[in-house]
Amino acid sequence: MHGWRYRHDDLRDVKPIDADDEFEGRSVEDGAGRFIGSSYLPFISKIWKRIVAWAALVPLFFALQGVQSREGFKLGFLAGFAAHVGILYWIVYVVVQYGYLPFYVGIAAMLLLSAY
């Protein structure tokens, strides 16, 4: 979607600003990570898990084409982080239920493990 503001790179070339202009490509790795994470859900058949896990990497590979190493690392890290948040969702329950710790500590533990 285009916003109402305009970016002026050149006075002859006026382009509308996209809503996610500064986050270009970020939704691709987030979607790939969520797609990979959804392949670990317990109620999905084994065939579907295998198809989803491999198909989820395709958009990430397209997003990684032609980017520098630093940007590629960020894209891969964010995709892995999004995938591991979906895979390690159960950590929150374990920390709260059996560790008798507050809910926010369980969320922090899950996010730290996902970033690791």
HUSUL-V327240 format. One record per residue. PSI is psi in degrees with one decimal (none if undefined). OMEGA is omega in whole degrees, -180 to 180 (* if undefined). D_CENTER is the distance of its C-alpha to the mean C-alpha in whole Angstrom. Layout:
psi->PSI omega->OMEGA d_center->D_CENTER
psi->PSI omega->OMEGA d_center->D_CENTER
This chain:
psi->145.0 omega->-179 d_center->21
psi->139.9 omega->178 d_center->23
psi->179.8 omega->-180 d_center->25
psi->-17.4 omega->179 d_center->28
psi->160.9 omega->-180 d_center->28
psi->146.9 omega->175 d_center->29
psi->130.6 omega->-178 d_center->28
psi->93.0 omega->173 d_center->31
psi->-37.1 omega->179 d_center->30
psi->144.8 omega->-178 d_center->34
psi->-26.8 omega->179 d_center->37
psi->-18.3 omega->-175 d_center->37
psi->96.0 omega->-180 d_center->33
psi->123.7 omega->-178 d_center->32
psi->139.2 omega->174 d_center->28
psi->148.1 omega->180 d_center->26
psi->129.1 omega->174 d_center->23
psi->153.7 omega->179 d_center->20
psi->-34.7 omega->-179 d_center->18
psi->38.7 omega->-177 d_center->15
psi->-41.1 omega->-178 d_center->17
psi->-13.4 omega->180 d_center->16
psi->37.3 omega->-176 d_center->12
psi->125.1 omega->179 d_center->13
psi->-13.4 omega->-176 d_center->10
psi->-33.2 omega->-179 d_center->7
psi->-24.0 omega->-179 d_center->7
psi->-50.5 omega->-178 d_center->7
psi->-30.7 omega->176 d_center->5
psi->-43.4 omega->177 d_center->2
psi->-40.5 omega->178 d_center->5
psi->-41.7 omega->178 d_center->6
psi->-42.0 omega->178 d_center->4
psi->-35.7 omega->178 d_center->6
psi->-42.4 omega->176 d_center->9
psi->-43.4 omega->178 d_center->9
psi->-34.7 omega->180 d_center->10
psi->-16.8 omega->178 d_center->12
psi->-9.5 omega->179 d_center->14
psi->4.0 omega->179 d_center->15
psi->139.5 omega->-173 d_center->17
psi->-21.7 omega->-175 d_center->20
psi->8.3 omega->180 d_center->22
psi->141.2 omega->-179 d_center->21
psi->159.3 omega->-177 d_center->23
psi->-39.5 omega->179 d_center->23
psi->-46.2 omega->-179 d_center->23
psi->-38.3 omega->178 d_center->20
psi->-43.6 omega->-180 d_center->18
psi->-41.8 omega->180 d_center->19
psi->-46.4 omega->-178 d_center->19
psi->-42.7 omega->-177 d_center->15
psi->-40.9 omega->180 d_center->14
psi->-37.8 omega->-180 d_center->16
psi->-26.4 omega->-179 d_center->15
psi->-23.4 omega->-179 d_center->11
psi->-20.4 omega->-176 d_center->12
psi->-50.5 omega->179 d_center->14
psi->-32.3 omega->178 d_center->12
psi->-41.1 omega->178 d_center->10
psi->-38.3 omega->177 d_center->14
psi->-37.3 omega->179 d_center->15
psi->-27.0 omega->-178 d_center->12
psi->-10.8 omega->-179 d_center->14
psi->126.5 omega->174 d_center->17
psi->13.7 omega->178 d_center->19
psi->157.9 omega->179 d_center->17
psi->167.7 omega->-176 d_center->19
psi->-42.7 omega->-178 d_center->18
psi->-44.4 omega->179 d_center->17
psi->-37.4 omega->177 d_center->14
psi->-38.4 omega->177 d_center->13
psi->-42.8 omega->179 d_center->13
psi->-43.0 omega->179 d_center->11
psi->-45.1 omega->179 d_center->8
psi->-40.3 omega->179 d_center->9
psi->-44.5 omega->-179 d_center->8
psi->-36.6 omega->177 d_center->5
psi->-43.6 omega->178 d_center->4
psi->-38.6 omega->178 d_center->7
psi->-45.9 omega->179 d_center->6
psi->-38.0 omega->179 d_center->4
psi->-42.8 omega->-177 d_center->7
psi->-26.9 omega->173 d_center->9
psi->-40.3 omega->178 d_center->9
psi->-30.2 omega->-179 d_center->10
psi->-38.1 omega->-175 d_center->12
psi->27.5 omega->-180 d_center->14
psi->-28.7 omega->-175 d_center->15
psi->-15.1 omega->180 d_center->18
psi->-37.7 omega->-179 d_center->19
psi->-47.1 omega->-179 d_center->19
psi->-44.4 omega->-178 d_center->22
psi->-45.0 omega->-179 d_center->24
psi->-40.4 omega->-178 d_center->24
psi->-46.0 omega->-174 d_center->25
psi->-47.1 omega->-173 d_center->27
psi->-19.5 omega->177 d_center->29
psi->-8.8 omega->-180 d_center->28
psi->40.2 omega->178 d_center->30
psi->160.8 omega->-179 d_center->27
psi->161.5 omega->-178 d_center->26
psi->-41.0 omega->-178 d_center->23
psi->-28.1 omega->176 d_center->21
psi->-37.4 omega->176 d_center->22
psi->-42.0 omega->177 d_center->20
psi->-44.1 omega->180 d_center->17
psi->-40.9 omega->179 d_center->18
psi->-43.3 omega->180 d_center->18
psi->-42.8 omega->-179 d_center->15
psi->-37.9 omega->177 d_center->13
psi->-42.5 omega->177 d_center->15
psi->-34.9 omega->178 d_center->15
psi->-36.1 omega->179 d_center->11
psi->-21.1 omega->180 d_center->12
psi->none omega->* d_center->15
